[in-house]
């Protein structure tokens, strides 16, 4: 008997509604129990417990990461394989100020609803729990472990102050810099010392001078994490953490070289040595797939959300490890409104909005828009081919 697409879509929406109260409960639970990257044990257990209830095949602690998971549905080996991604890590001190509780619960809902029709439509689904987006590169480690092998499309939503097609996600790399000098009494024998704080400050000033010569959209920003131990001792060790950002990976590589020259010059001027560690993988720029994005925008409109293109005045700029995935498989990362547009993410104010009734609506609406987009891919194999054709060549 032929499949009626309209009937399938109605049933998928009804399935999200059936789970809605529990999805909101999960969002509130994650919001009340913020956990930083790779420590999200409560979130891991809360999300996988509901996936168990939904009848998905759940792999806990997936791909060698203690707080990752992979829940699957659909058995047709030739069916389109779609991954819906859940994030659930929080920020130090300000909790879910990036709204990852909304992301996790919405991805959960999309997965539960799509799983209910996966066998019928010959599709394959993975609900992938991706820890440590806030600096730990969880998705990058998952990709290296094979989590995205054979995936035809990957999608997630992110909350902010407007319904937008995309985040302006630029490439980023974190640097941790340590300076070594020579301690001495700052009053009786300063000439014997080599001031590691001077090295750090001179490097900071050099970066400040560099900023007026950086390209559009490039950013370098950092802070001192160690600055000495006593005012009367020449600091022998200082440290700083920096983020270097550029719109593309190629631009990032060039900017990093100039950034390091600035820091090395400061160290040399102070007579100190410097070492640099890059503790996390490079986050790539985000490449949103136009075919998938068009379907998401249309589906969001059917549930009452008008998704618009970002403007100079209304945009969300940042970095995400979803950018790396978008270079591997056709992907989207649209923004869903949970707050007024003047409330920035990564603030205490946004943390409150992420747990508000507007955040709850975003959970349910995001689940519906993503579930409908997954169903579109299963109903129309040409969409998968078109999305693949629109995918950029991999970065060398």
C-alpha positions as CSV (number, residue, x, y, z in Angstrom):
1,X,0.0,0.0,0.0
2,X,1.5,3.4,-1.0
3,X,2.6,5.7,1.8
4,X,0.6,8.9,2.2
5,X,3.2,11.6,3.0
6,X,0.5,13.9,4.5
7,X,-0.6,11.1,6.9
8,X,3.0,10.3,7.8
9,X,3.7,14.0,8.6
10,X,0.5,14.2,10.8
11,X,1.6,11.1,12.7
12,X,5.1,12.4,13.3
13,X,3.7,15.6,14.7
14,X,1.3,13.7,16.9
15,X,4.2,11.6,18.1
16,X,6.1,14.7,19.3
17,X,3.0,16.0,21.0
18,X,2.6,12.6,22.7
19,X,6.1,13.0,24.2
20,X,5.9,16.8,24.7
21,X,5.5,16.8,28.5
22,X,8.3,14.4,28.9
23,X,10.6,16.4,26.6
24,X,10.0,19.5,28.6
25,X,10.6,17.6,31.8
26,X,14.0,16.4,30.4
27,X,14.9,20.0,29.3
28,X,14.2,21.3,32.8
29,X,16.1,18.4,34.4
30,X,19.2,19.1,32.3
31,X,18.8,22.8,33.1
32,X,18.7,22.1,36.8
33,X,21.8,19.8,36.6
34,X,24.4,21.7,34.5
35,X,27.5,19.6,33.8
36,X,30.6,20.8,31.9
37,X,32.1,18.9,29.0
38,X,32.9,15.2,29.5
39,X,31.2,15.1,32.9
40,X,27.6,15.0,31.6
41,X,26.7,11.8,33.4
42,X,23.3,12.9,34.6
43,X,22.4,14.2,31.2
44,X,23.6,11.0,29.5
45,X,21.5,8.9,31.8
46,X,18.4,11.1,31.5
47,X,18.4,11.1,27.7
48,X,19.2,7.5,27.2
49,X,16.5,6.4,29.7
50,X,13.8,8.1,27.5
51,X,15.3,6.7,24.3
52,X,14.9,3.2,26.0
53,X,11.3,4.0,26.6
54,X,10.9,4.9,22.9
55,X,12.1,1.5,21.8
56,X,15.3,2.6,20.2
57,X,18.4,0.5,20.4
58,X,20.6,2.5,22.7
59,X,24.4,2.2,23.0
60,X,25.6,4.0,26.1
61,X,29.1,5.4,26.5
62,X,29.4,5.2,22.7
63,X,32.6,5.4,20.6
64,X,34.9,5.4,23.6
65,X,33.4,8.5,25.3
66,X,31.9,8.0,28.7
67,X,29.1,10.6,28.2
68,X,28.3,10.0,24.5
69,X,25.5,7.7,23.3
70,X,24.1,6.4,20.0
71,X,20.5,5.3,19.7
72,X,19.4,3.8,16.4
73,X,16.2,2.8,14.6
74,X,15.4,1.5,11.1
75,X,17.0,-1.6,9.6
76,X,17.0,-1.1,5.8
77,X,20.6,-1.1,4.7
78,X,19.8,1.0,1.7
79,X,17.7,3.6,3.5
80,X,18.9,7.1,4.0
81,X,20.8,7.4,7.2
82,X,20.1,10.6,9.2
83,X,21.8,11.6,12.4
84,X,20.0,14.0,14.8
85,X,22.5,15.4,17.3
86,X,22.0,16.2,21.0
87,X,24.2,18.6,22.9
88,X,23.9,18.8,26.7
89,X,27.1,20.2,28.3
90,X,26.9,23.4,30.2
91,X,29.2,26.4,30.9
92,X,31.3,26.8,34.1
93,X,29.4,29.0,36.7
94,X,26.6,30.1,34.3
95,X,25.2,26.7,33.6
96,X,23.0,26.3,30.5
97,X,23.6,29.8,29.3
98,X,24.0,28.4,25.8
99,X,20.7,26.5,26.0
100,X,22.1,23.0,25.5
101,X,19.2,21.7,27.6
102,X,17.0,22.8,24.7
103,X,19.2,21.2,22.1
104,X,19.3,17.9,23.9
105,X,15.6,17.7,24.5
106,X,14.7,18.8,21.0
107,X,17.0,16.3,19.5
108,X,15.5,13.6,21.7
109,X,12.0,14.5,20.6
110,X,12.9,14.5,16.9
111,X,14.6,11.2,17.3
112,X,11.6,9.6,19.1
113,X,9.1,10.9,16.5
114,X,11.2,9.9,13.5
115,X,12.0,6.4,15.0
116,X,8.3,5.7,15.1
117,X,8.1,5.7,11.2
118,X,11.7,4.6,10.3
119,X,10.9,1.0,9.5
120,X,7.8,2.0,7.5
121,X,9.6,4.5,5.4
122,X,12.8,2.4,5.0
123,X,14.9,5.0,6.7
124,X,17.8,4.7,9.2
125,X,18.2,7.0,12.2
126,X,20.9,7.7,14.8
127,X,20.2,9.9,17.7
128,X,23.8,10.8,18.7
129,X,24.7,12.2,22.1
130,X,27.6,14.6,21.6
131,X,29.4,15.7,24.7
132,X,31.7,18.7,25.3
133,X,30.7,21.1,22.6
134,X,31.9,24.0,24.8
135,X,35.6,23.6,24.0
136,X,36.1,19.8,24.2
137,X,35.4,18.9,20.6
138,X,33.2,16.0,21.4
139,X,31.8,15.7,17.8
140,X,35.3,15.8,16.4
141,X,36.4,12.9,18.6
142,X,33.2,11.0,17.7
143,X,33.8,11.6,14.0
144,X,37.4,10.2,14.4
145,X,35.9,7.1,16.0
146,X,33.6,6.5,13.0
147,X,30.3,7.9,14.4
148,X,29.5,9.7,11.2
149,X,30.6,6.9,8.8
150,X,27.7,6.2,6.3
151,X,25.6,9.2,7.6
152,X,23.8,10.9,4.7
153,X,22.6,14.0,6.7
154,X,23.2,15.5,10.2
155,X,21.0,18.1,11.9
156,X,20.5,19.9,15.1
157,X,19.0,23.2,16.3
158,X,20.5,25.8,18.6
159,X,18.6,28.4,20.8
160,X,19.2,32.1,20.7
161,X,17.2,35.3,20.3
162,X,15.6,34.8,16.8
163,X,14.6,32.1,14.3
164,X,17.5,32.1,11.9
165,X,18.6,29.9,9.1
166,X,22.2,29.6,10.5
167,X,24.7,30.5,13.0
168,X,27.7,32.6,11.8
169,X,30.1,29.9,13.0
170,X,33.7,30.7,12.4
171,X,36.8,28.5,12.8
172,X,38.5,28.6,16.2
173,X,41.5,27.1,18.0
174,X,42.3,27.4,21.7
175,X,45.9,28.1,22.8
176,X,47.2,27.8,26.3
177,X,50.5,29.7,26.7
178,X,53.0,29.3,29.6
179,X,55.9,31.7,30.1
180,X,59.0,30.9,32.1
181,X,61.3,33.5,33.6
182,X,63.5,33.7,36.7
183,X,62.4,34.6,40.2
184,X,64.2,37.3,42.2
185,X,63.4,39.7,45.0
186,X,61.6,42.6,43.3
187,X,63.2,45.2,45.6
188,X,66.6,44.0,46.6
189,X,67.7,42.3,43.3
190,X,65.3,42.9,40.5
191,X,68.2,42.9,38.0
192,X,68.6,39.2,38.6
193,X,65.1,38.3,37.6
194,X,63.4,37.7,34.3
195,X,59.8,38.8,34.5
196,X,57.4,36.2,33.0
197,X,54.5,38.6,33.7
198,X,56.2,41.2,31.5
199,X,56.4,38.6,28.8
200,X,52.7,37.9,29.0
201,X,51.7,41.6,29.1
202,X,54.0,42.5,26.1
203,X,52.5,39.6,24.1
204,X,49.0,40.8,25.0
205,X,49.8,44.3,23.9
206,X,51.3,43.0,20.6
207,X,48.0,41.1,20.0
208,X,46.1,44.3,20.7
209,X,48.2,46.1,18.0
210,X,47.6,43.2,15.6
211,X,43.8,43.5,15.8
212,X,43.6,46.6,13.6
213,X,45.3,44.6,10.8
214,X,43.2,41.4,11.0
215,X,40.7,40.5,8.4
216,X,37.0,41.0,8.6
217,X,35.4,38.5,11.0
218,X,38.7,37.5,12.6
219,X,39.0,37.6,16.4
220,X,41.8,37.0,19.0
221,X,40.8,37.2,22.6
222,X,42.3,35.8,25.8
223,X,42.9,36.2,29.5
224,X,45.7,35.6,32.1
225,X,45.3,32.4,34.1
226,X,48.5,32.8,36.2
227,X,50.1,36.2,36.9
228,X,52.6,35.6,39.7
229,X,52.4,34.8,43.4
230,X,53.6,37.9,45.3
231,X,54.1,41.6,44.6
232,X,57.7,41.5,45.9
233,X,58.8,38.5,43.8
234,X,59.6,38.8,40.1
235,X,57.1,36.3,38.5
236,X,59.0,33.3,37.2
237,X,55.9,31.7,35.7
238,X,52.7,33.1,34.1
239,X,50.1,31.6,31.8
240,X,47.3,32.7,29.5
241,X,44.5,31.1,27.5
242,X,43.6,32.5,24.1
243,X,41.0,31.8,21.4
244,X,42.0,32.5,17.8
245,X,39.1,32.8,15.3
246,X,38.8,33.2,11.6
247,X,35.9,32.7,9.1
248,X,37.7,29.8,7.4
249,X,40.2,27.1,8.3
250,X,42.7,28.6,5.8
251,X,42.4,32.0,7.4
252,X,42.8,30.5,10.8
253,X,46.1,28.9,9.9
254,X,47.5,32.2,8.7
255,X,46.2,34.2,11.7
256,X,47.6,31.7,14.1
257,X,51.1,32.2,12.7
258,X,50.8,36.0,13.2
259,X,49.4,35.5,16.7
260,X,52.3,33.4,17.7
261,X,54.8,35.9,16.4
262,X,53.2,38.5,18.7
263,X,53.5,36.3,21.8
264,X,57.1,35.2,20.9
265,X,58.2,38.8,20.5
266,X,56.9,39.6,24.0
267,X,58.7,36.6,25.5
268,X,62.0,37.6,23.7
269,X,61.8,41.2,24.9
270,X,61.4,40.1,28.5
271,X,64.2,37.5,28.3
272,X,61.8,34.7,28.9
273,X,60.9,31.4,27.2
274,X,57.4,30.4,26.1
275,X,55.6,27.2,25.4
276,X,52.2,26.8,23.6
277,X,49.8,23.9,23.9
278,X,46.7,23.5,21.7
279,X,44.6,21.3,24.0
280,X,41.5,20.8,21.8
281,X,40.9,20.2,18.1
282,X,40.4,23.0,15.7
283,X,36.7,23.9,15.3
284,X,35.9,24.4,11.6
285,X,33.6,27.0,10.1
286,X,30.0,25.9,9.6
287,X,28.8,25.0,6.1
288,X,25.0,24.7,6.1
289,X,23.6,22.5,3.4
290,X,21.1,24.5,1.3
291,X,18.9,21.5,0.4
292,X,18.4,20.4,4.0
293,X,18.0,24.0,5.1
294,X,15.2,24.7,2.7
295,X,13.3,21.7,4.0
296,X,13.8,22.8,7.6
297,X,12.7,26.3,6.9
298,X,9.5,25.1,5.1
299,X,8.8,22.6,7.9
300,X,9.3,25.3,10.6
301,X,6.8,27.5,8.8
302,X,4.1,24.8,9.0
303,X,4.3,24.9,12.8
304,X,4.2,28.7,13.0
305,X,7.9,29.7,13.0
306,X,9.2,32.0,10.3
307,X,12.9,31.4,9.9
308,X,14.8,34.2,8.3
309,X,18.3,34.8,7.0
310,X,20.7,36.5,9.5
311,X,21.4,40.2,9.0
312,X,24.2,42.5,10.1
313,X,22.0,43.6,13.0
314,X,20.5,40.2,13.8
315,X,22.9,37.3,13.8
316,X,24.6,34.9,16.2
317,X,28.4,34.6,15.9
318,X,30.4,31.9,17.6
319,X,32.1,28.6,17.0
320,X,31.0,25.0,17.2
321,X,32.3,21.5,16.6
322,X,29.2,21.0,14.4
323,X,31.3,23.0,11.9
324,X,33.7,20.0,11.5
325,X,30.8,17.7,10.9
326,X,29.4,20.0,8.2
327,X,32.6,19.4,6.3
328,X,32.1,15.7,6.5
329,X,28.4,15.2,5.7
330,X,25.5,17.5,4.6
331,X,24.5,19.3,7.8
332,X,22.4,22.1,9.2
333,X,22.5,24.1,12.4
334,X,19.6,26.6,12.4
335,X,18.8,28.9,15.3
336,X,15.5,28.7,17.2
337,X,14.1,31.6,19.2
338,X,13.8,31.3,23.0
339,X,14.6,34.9,24.1
340,X,14.3,38.5,23.0
341,X,16.9,39.4,20.3
342,X,18.8,41.7,22.6
343,X,19.6,38.8,25.0
344,X,23.0,37.3,24.1
345,X,23.8,33.7,24.6
346,X,26.5,32.8,27.2
347,X,24.9,35.2,29.7
348,X,23.1,34.7,33.0
349,X,20.0,36.3,31.4
350,X,20.0,33.7,28.6
351,X,20.4,30.9,31.0
352,X,17.1,31.9,32.6
353,X,15.4,32.1,29.1
354,X,16.7,28.6,28.3
355,X,14.6,27.2,31.2
356,X,11.5,29.4,30.5
357,X,8.2,28.6,28.8
358,X,9.8,30.0,25.6
359,X,12.5,27.5,25.9
360,X,9.9,24.8,26.4
361,X,8.2,25.8,23.2
362,X,11.5,25.7,21.4
363,X,12.0,22.1,22.5
364,X,8.7,21.0,21.1
365,X,8.9,23.1,17.9
366,X,12.5,22.2,17.2
367,X,11.7,18.5,17.6
368,X,8.8,18.9,15.1
369,X,10.7,20.8,12.5
370,X,13.7,18.4,12.6
371,X,11.4,15.3,12.6
372,X,9.6,16.5,9.5
373,X,12.9,17.2,7.8
374,X,14.1,13.7,8.5
375,X,10.8,12.3,7.2
376,X,11.2,14.4,4.0
377,X,14.6,12.7,3.4
378,X,13.1,9.3,3.8
379,X,10.1,10.0,1.6
380,X,12.1,11.5,-1.3
381,X,15.5,9.8,-2.1
382,X,16.1,12.6,-4.6
383,X,16.5,15.0,-1.6
384,X,19.4,13.0,-0.3
385,X,21.1,13.0,-3.6
386,X,20.6,16.7,-4.0
387,X,22.0,17.4,-0.5
388,X,25.0,15.3,-1.3
389,X,25.5,17.1,-4.6
390,X,25.4,20.5,-2.8
391,X,28.0,19.4,-0.2
392,X,31.3,21.1,-0.5
393,X,34.5,19.3,-1.3
394,X,36.4,18.3,1.9
395,X,39.0,20.6,3.3
396,X,42.5,19.4,2.5
